[in-house]
């Protein structure tokens, strides 16, 4: 054991301090020579003869030193270091060659590892919950009533614990002094069992208790690590600190660990739910999400079976309309799939696309390295003839590839780190998930791991040719077509074909997304987007209804009179961005639409001026006006889908609808019908919707239509609102153009990235074809000169080179179209209005690749056709 450690330490010293060991070795060899010479002089030889005889007996000093160094056991490392130095010299000799390979590989590696960092953080890295596989979310989220939750938890079955939660927001001051303007705090209201279900303990203090769940209990709050640090300065004595929410003081009882979030990073705090069976909301309002932790050892199949049991048990106790029937399609969704499931497919699709781009970059590098190595086969043949073994030469090829790949990895790591903020901005991760991802050490480890794999991959073709014995005869062989025959030429053609086929797939995908998004944006939304800016306003809940109504009236009055403002209005939910309240309604005079057949409708509010501000058009009747006030006849404006569904072929004006959203049935008379309007999404069917006069709710959205740019109106409106009451908070400011873009964020995201990847793929394909054909022309320059001297026309030479360059492009385009026919099916859920096999998109991509490949081969072909026989033969 001691000897092994000593040997290891010596080898480490030999690697780190070689110069010192070399000096010691030289001194030792000199000592032995002097000792032998002294012995010979003692026998009577002259000093000169003694030294000569000692050297002859000892052998060549260099050879002895080499044998001694081999005994150190680090010769392979010394040889590899020499290979690396040789590779660096080769890079300096061919700067353009080195730059192209490093740049193309670096961009490919950078894009890959940056996107992988996002995929790793969102889809692979464990969530901040204990045994997350056991945590499941129940079906029909945000639709469970308090009484349903209490009923389900009486018979939990396979679930160890159950919890209910929903999301909310409130005006917020970090201290009881309420200094400064209010901000919006997004928080979660949950039962005390939520943190038991998630299996997460607080960093400081404690979470809720059963006593905190009781109606009337002292208000408490658990805050996130980020809120503790940013808003409260990381105060270690934060437990017991009081903050102000909606004008009420709330006591901080716990701080969650760093990195914890639920359900999204946008939620910064958690409060007790406090379900009250004495209220109508407990029995009538469905707004909760149910989540449960399965017992240890329970399989996913058994979890699904048990939730179906729960669904069946609801039937005897509760009555549901068809739209809200919880006994149907019962299922439990794993918590990861529930939280980030909507991002999974787009991110994996982008990961596949960037992998294709990296493969194209690798193919490009392999083609250039193969061309460079083939050009040096004569040099390698000479070295082989002088005694260098094939393994030694192969190591040098691999070392050169490794140096290039590691340089590309360093560049890729820098690209990934520098471009990560831009990447997140273009990904448009919603609900604050961009805060949950960041490049870490895995980014750079991944870059160098990919580089090692690339170095090995791109070294395979030249090393294969080396070990197949293609060095023989290259010392005297002329550079010409004979030097390109066989594996090298076939390898070049195969590499070009692979590049082009992969580029075809990316270009087709980008074309499909571009055409799809254009079709979505060309659809009539039913409202105008240009010039409309929206402000989400939160009013403190401590204000009574009359005070809130007066405050909203002042906001509308002051904003409407601002210079440049054309119209302003208030609503509870914006089109496209917000879903809003919904539920069953009764149609007066239609007993056939009662009970389970009762229609389901969105419930939205509108102040006078809102429809004008949004540019919504009425197809019949009138909108909400100033006469629709409390005490007047209750009115409602419905959308055209509502009118056509309930009263097909007849006018809806004057018909009556009864709703129960406020707990008390209210019968309203239809006074207007809106023309078709996109309400919840930019695609798919439009739900039934009804607009009632705006009421005094604590949260509202102000829509402002202005003649000038949003940048000019936003600060003015913010000053007006902030000057009215310090308890008012503006939670969100967006233009309607931004709202519409967010409504199609997934296809927009894919369009952007696939467009960028497709452009890079076209560029790399062009570089690959041009580099390989130019290399072939340079090698065959003497051959072309001889052929033209013997009578071959420049046109014949031109078409010969052009044909050989375009042929693998044609094959690659054909193969790419076949592959794309299968691969584009993955885009089925992201394209609208066109088929994934859209012929126009396929034709556009094929034409673009053929044009790029043909142009890349055209320039070297023109050079070959213009060869001067006399000049070429004299230079060669």
Secondary structure, 3 states (H helix, E strand, C coil): CHHHHHHHHHHHHHHHCHHHHHHHHHHHHHHHHHHHHHHHHHCCCCHHHHHHHHHHHHCCHHHHHHHHHHHCCCHHHHHHHHHHHHHHHHHHHCHHHHHHHHHHHHHHHHHHHHHHHHHHHHHHCCCCCCCHHHEEEECCCCCECHHHHHHHHHHCCCEEEEEEEEEEEEEEECCCCCCCCCEEEEEEEECCCHHHHHCCCCCEECCCCHHHHCCCCCCEEEECHHHHHHCCCCCCCCCCCEEEECCEEEEEEEECCCCCCCCCCCCCEEEECCCCCCCHHHHHCCCEEEEEEECCCCCHHHHHHHHHHHHHHHCCCCCCCHHHCCCCCCCEEEHHHHHHHHHHHHHHHHHHHHHHHHHHHHHHHHHHHHHHHHHCHHHHHHHHHCCCCHHHHHHHHHHHHHHHHHHHHHHHHHHHHHHHHHHHHHHCCCCCHHHHCCCCHHHHHHHHHHHHHHHHHHHHHHHHHHHCCCCCCCCCCCCCHHHCCCHHHHHHHHHHHHHHHHHHHHHHHHHHHHHHHHHHHHCCCCCCCCCEEEEEEECCCCCCHHHHHHHHHHHHHHHHCCCCEEEEEEECCCCCCCCCEEEECEECCCHHHCHHHCCEEEEEEECCCHHHHHCCCEEEECCCCCCCCCCCCCEEEEEHHHHHHHCCCCCCCCCEEEECCCCCCEEEEEEEEECCCCCCCCCCCCCCEEEEECCCCCEEEEEEEECCCHHHHHHHHHHHHHHHCCCCEEEEEEEHHHHHHHHCHHHHHHHHHHHHHHHHHHHHHHHHHHHHHHHHHHHCHHHHHHHHHCCCCHHHHHHHHHHHHHHHHHHHHHHHHHHHHHHHHHHCCCCCCCCCCCHHHHHHHHHHHHHHHHHHHHHHHHHHHCCCHHHHHHHC
